[in-house]
Amino acid sequence: MSRFGFSVLILSLAFVGAANHSLGQGSQATPPSFNVRQAAIAELQEAQQELISLAQAMPANKYTWRPAEGVRSVAEVYLHICAANYGLTQLAGAPPKPGFTYQGFEKSTTDKARIIDQLIQSFAYAENGISSLSDADLSKPSGWQGHPGYPTVGDVVLHIVAHAHEHLGQSIAYARMNGIVPPWTAASQAQQKKSGDSAR
């Protein structure tokens, strides 16, 4: 056999061996599994990122704006989200947030920097609290007395996620009503414009 033929044979054997190895790995691969805590944290992180970027984009003088009398202001919506992150995560079994009192919290400040800091702290508290739960914890009775809709810790965790996204939607509407384009939308539009200009 020539040197060239021998080289081709070696490469062919190596290719077949690699292919068989890949097939073996594929057959041994375990199917993906669902982890409710990881999913909840991922959803909260997405809401956190967008809420904080929106809070940063909203001018400080708009934090007292409200769409109508008797409706939460911009500041009050953000602080309402924080209060839920603190209070509901505690109901799910996390240790109390030091210094947090629900009563009057929503009206405790209109300062933009302080509110953004509270958003950061409250999401970190919720995400850390949820990540510390075990599978068994999720089936335990929740501490939400008198609220039959959320009987277990797992129900409360799902509500924390739903609550954050509900008020993210409200905050987007508030921003739009004040002429503020959500930063992620503005970035997407700028990228599309740049791509369109490049294609010309």
N, C-alpha and C positions, 0 to 999 in steps of 0.2 A: 504493500500500500504506500502511495506517495505521502510526503509530508503534508501536502495540501489536503488529501483525502483523510488522513489521520486527524488533522485539525478540525475538519468538518464533522467527523464522527464524534469527537470530544464535545464540540459545541452543541451538537444535537442531543447527546446524552445529558448534558448540563441543562438544556432547555426543558427536556422531558422531566428531569428530576425536579426542577423548579416549579413546573406546572403541576406535577403530582403533589408537591409540598403545599402549593396554594390551594389545591382542591381539598387536601386533607384539612387545612386550616379552616376552609369554608364550612366543611361538614361538621367540624367540632365547635364552630362559633355558636354561642348561646344567643337566643333571640333577645331583643331589647326588652327591658322591664320598666314598668311605670313606678315612679317614686313620687308620691303626692307632695312630700315636703320639698323636694328639689323643684318640682313644677311650680309650686306656690312661690318659692323664693325667686325663681326666674321671672315669673309674672310680676312680682313686687319690684324687682330690680328694673324691669322695663318701665313700670309706672313711675318709679322713683326718678329715673333718668329724665323722663319727659316732664314730670311735674317740676323738678328742680330747674330744668332749662327754661320752662315756661315762667316760673317765678322769677328767674333772673332777667328774663326778657321784659317782664311787666314793669313799667316805670313805678318808682316808689310812690309818686303822687296818685297812683291809681289803686293803691292797696285799700283805700277806704271806699272805693267805688262799689256800688251795688245796683243791680238792674231795676230794683223797685223797693219801696219801703217794706220793711219786715222780712226781706230776703238777705241771706248771708252776703257780706261784702267779700271782696277778693281775699283780704287778710283772714277773715273768718272761715272761708272755705279751706284755705291752706291749713289753718290751725285745727279745724275740724278733722281733717285727714290725720294730722299728727295725734290728736287726742284718741282717735280710733285705733291707730297703730299702737299707742301705749296701752289704752284700756282693754282692747279686745285681746291683745297678745297676753296681757296679764290674766285674762279670763281663760286663756288656753293653757295656763300653767306657768308662765314665765314669772320670775321675781318682779315685784313692783319697780317701776322706774323711779329712782330717787328724786324727790322734789316735785313729782307730777301729781297734780290734783285736777280732776276732770272739771269740777265746778268752776265756771268762769274762765276756763282755759282759752276758749275760742275768742274771747274779747280781751285777752291779756296783753296784747301788743299789736301795733300796726307797723312796726319797724321792719323794713324789708330784710335787712341783714339777719336780724334775730329770727325771723320766720323761716328764712332759707336754712339757717342753722338747725332749727327745730325739725324741719322736714328731713334733713340729713340724719339727725340723731334718731328720729322716730322710725324711719325705715330700717336703719341699722339695728335698732332694738327689736323690731318685728322679725326681721330676717334671722337674727341670731336666736331669738326665742323659738321660732319655728324649726330651725335647723337642730335645736337641742332636743326636740320631741322624738320619741321612739314610735314604732308601729303600734305598740300597745297603748301608748299615750293617746293616740288619735281616737281610740274607741272609748276612752274614759268620759264620764259625764262632764260637761262643761260647767264653768262657774257662772254662767249667765242665768241667774235665777229669774223665774217669771217670764222667760222667753222660750216657748216650746219649739220655735222654729230652728233652734240651734242646740240640740240636746247633747251633742258630743263635742269633744275638742276638735275633731276633724271638721265638723260643721262650722265651727268658729274660724278655723284657718281658711276655709273657702270663702267665708264672709269677709275676712280681712282683705283678701285679694279682690273680691268683687267690689268692696267699698272703695278701695283705692282707685280702681278703674272707673267706677261711677263718677267720682268727683274729679278725676282727670278729665273726663268728657265735659263736665260742668265748667272746669277751669279753661278748657279750650274755647268753649262758647263765650265765656267772660272776656278772654283775650281778643277773640274775633270782634266782639261788640265794641272793643276799644281800639280797633285798628291794628292789633298785634298779630302777626302771622306766627304760628308755632315755629320755633327754631328748626325742628327737623323737617318741616314742610318747606321752609325758606331754603334750607340747604339742598333739598331735593330739587326744588325749582331752579336754583342757581346751577346745579349740576346739569340739569336737562338743557338749560339755556346755553351752557358752555359746550355741551356735546353738539347741540344744534349749530352753534357758531363754527365749531371745528369742522363740521360736515360740509360747510359751504365752500 
